[in-house]
Amino acid sequence: MEDTYRTIEAPSEGLYKEKGSKFIALAYPVYSEDEVKEVLTDLRKQYYDARHHCYAYSLGADKSRYRANDDGEPNHSAGDPILGQIRSFDLSNVLVVVVRYFGGTKLGVSGLINAYKTSTAEALSNATIIERHETSLLQVHFAYPQMNDVMSLIKEYELGVKNQQFELDCRLTLEVRKKLQQEVTGKLEGIDGVAVEVV
């Protein structure tokens, strides 16, 4: 199972101007559709006076969840060119929103396609591209005496500890690479008295 993908490390920006119209491309690393909605809501407030907020995103290591939105521009003249650039940079878990301020002169469909494509390409070129792995979260419950066994597995697999609480009854939330999830779960459950659930 392929769980490696390329994404951007932090938000980045690109700008394209033509015939008085301004296209501000804003790229964000995102991991869920809820996050996409939050970013869009924030940008609509921030750029409330813009004519269009066109966007596209791609999610998942397999890039199977994606969407392109023209937000009132002619069909396929905005969302698709944005998505095309995300794909040509071979990225996932990325959202690009292009905010357009209309300059009074129509650009025509080919002019729009070029503007959305160019501004997106600039935003993605300005980003730092990194490689990441898709991960799952495991909730691990165990009694205090099992602590050493659990900790040595965490070290062996270099698991990220997202949350921990150590009392008589211990709980850990661990981040594990998707393709190692079954293996790690099996090893944890092999320790007497350890319960694991995927969250």
C-alpha positions in Angstrom: 0.0 0.0 0.0 1.5 3.3 -1.0 1.4 5.8 1.8 4.0 8.4 0.8 2.9 11.6 -0.9 4.3 15.1 -1.6 2.7 18.1 0.0 3.7 21.7 0.9 5.2 22.5 4.3 3.5 25.7 5.0 1.0 28.2 3.3 2.4 30.0 0.2 1.2 32.7 -2.1 1.3 33.7 -5.8 0.1 36.7 -7.7 -0.9 37.3 -11.4 -2.2 40.5 -12.9 -3.8 41.0 -16.2 -5.8 44.0 -17.6 -6.5 45.3 -14.2 -7.6 42.0 -12.8 -5.7 40.6 -9.8 -5.4 36.9 -9.1 -4.1 36.1 -5.7 -3.3 32.3 -5.3 -3.1 31.0 -1.8 -1.9 27.4 -1.2 -2.4 25.6 2.1 -1.5 22.1 3.4 -4.8 20.5 4.4 -5.7 17.0 5.7 -9.5 16.9 5.6 -12.6 18.4 3.9 -13.4 20.1 7.2 -10.1 21.9 7.1 -10.8 23.0 3.5 -14.1 24.5 4.6 -12.4 26.4 7.5 -9.8 27.9 5.2 -12.5 28.9 2.6 -14.6 30.5 5.3 -11.6 32.5 6.6 -10.6 33.6 3.2 -14.1 34.7 2.3 -14.0 37.0 5.4 -10.5 38.2 4.7 -11.1 38.9 0.9 -14.8 39.8 1.3 -14.7 42.3 -1.5 -13.3 39.9 -4.1 -15.5 38.8 -7.1 -14.5 35.1 -7.0 -12.9 32.6 -4.7 -12.1 29.7 -7.0 -10.3 26.7 -5.6 -9.2 23.1 -6.0 -7.9 20.5 -3.6 -6.5 17.0 -3.5 -6.5 14.7 -0.5 -5.0 11.4 0.5 -1.7 9.6 -0.6 -3.7 8.1 -3.5 -5.1 11.5 -4.4 -8.5 9.9 -4.7 -10.5 12.8 -3.0 -10.3 16.0 -5.0 -12.6 18.8 -6.1 -12.4 21.8 -8.4 -14.8 24.8 -8.1 -15.2 27.7 -10.5 -17.1 29.9 -8.1 -19.1 31.7 -10.9 -16.4 31.8 -13.5 -17.1 30.1 -16.9 -17.2 26.3 -16.6 -13.7 24.7 -16.3 -11.9 28.1 -16.6 -10.8 28.3 -13.0 -11.1 25.2 -10.8 -9.7 22.8 -13.4 -6.5 24.8 -14.2 -5.9 25.1 -10.4 -6.3 21.3 -10.0 -4.2 20.7 -13.0 -1.3 22.6 -11.4 -1.7 20.7 -8.1 -1.4 17.5 -10.2 1.5 18.6 -12.3 3.5 19.4 -9.1 2.4 15.9 -8.0 1.0 17.1 -4.7 -1.7 15.9 -2.3 -3.2 17.2 0.9 -3.1 20.6 -0.7 -5.8 23.3 -1.2 -5.2 26.3 -3.5 -7.7 29.1 -3.5 -7.4 31.9 -6.1 -9.0 35.1 -5.1 -9.9 37.3 -8.1 -10.4 41.0 -8.1 -12.1 42.0 -11.4 -10.4 44.8 -13.2 -13.3 45.7 -15.5 -12.0 44.1 -18.7 -13.1 40.5 -19.6 -10.2 38.1 -20.2 -12.1 35.5 -22.1 -12.0 31.8 -21.2 -8.4 31.2 -22.5 -7.2 34.3 -20.6 -8.9 33.1 -17.4 -7.4 29.6 -17.7 -4.0 31.1 -18.1 -4.5 33.5 -15.2 -5.7 30.7 -12.8 -3.0 28.3 -14.0 -0.1 30.9 -13.7 -1.1 32.2 -10.3 -1.4 28.7 -8.9 1.9 27.6 -10.4 3.6 30.6 -8.8 2.1 29.9 -5.3 3.2 26.2 -5.6 6.7 27.2 -6.8 7.0 29.5 -3.8 6.1 26.6 -1.4 8.6 24.2 0.2 7.6 20.8 -1.0 8.1 17.9 1.4 7.5 14.2 1.5 5.1 12.8 4.1 3.5 9.5 5.0 -0.1 8.9 5.6 -0.7 8.0 9.2 -3.3 6.5 11.5 -3.9 7.3 15.2 -3.9 4.4 17.6 -5.3 4.7 21.1 -3.4 2.3 23.4 -4.6 1.4 26.9 -2.4 -0.6 29.3 -1.6 -1.0 33.0 1.5 0.7 34.4 3.6 -2.6 34.6 3.5 -2.8 30.7 5.0 0.6 30.3 8.5 -0.6 29.3 7.3 -3.0 26.7 5.0 -0.4 25.1 7.8 2.3 25.2 10.3 0.0 23.5 7.9 -0.6 20.7 7.3 3.1 20.3 11.1 3.6 20.1 11.6 0.7 17.6 9.0 2.0 15.2 9.7 5.7 15.9 6.0 6.3 16.6 4.8 9.9 17.3 3.2 10.3 20.7 0.2 12.7 20.3 -1.2 12.4 23.8 -0.3 10.6 27.0 -1.6 10.0 30.4 0.2 7.9 32.9 -1.7 6.8 36.0 -2.5 3.3 37.2 -4.3 2.9 33.9 -2.2 4.4 31.1 -3.4 5.8 27.8 -1.4 6.8 24.8 -2.4 8.2 21.4 0.2 7.1 18.9 0.7 8.2 15.3 1.8 5.3 13.0 2.5 5.1 9.3 -0.6 3.6 7.5 1.4 0.8 6.0 2.8 -0.3 9.4 -0.6 0.0 11.2 -1.4 -3.7 11.3 2.1 -4.8 12.2 2.3 -2.3 15.1 -1.2 -3.0 16.3 -0.4 -6.8 16.3 2.8 -6.3 18.3 1.1 -4.0 20.8 -1.8 -6.5 21.2 0.8 -9.2 21.7 1.8 -7.5 25.0 -0.3 -9.0 27.8 -3.0 -6.6 29.0 -2.6 -4.0 26.2 -5.8 -2.9 24.3 -5.5 -1.0 21.0 -8.1 0.8 18.9 -7.8 2.9 15.8 -9.2 6.4 16.3 
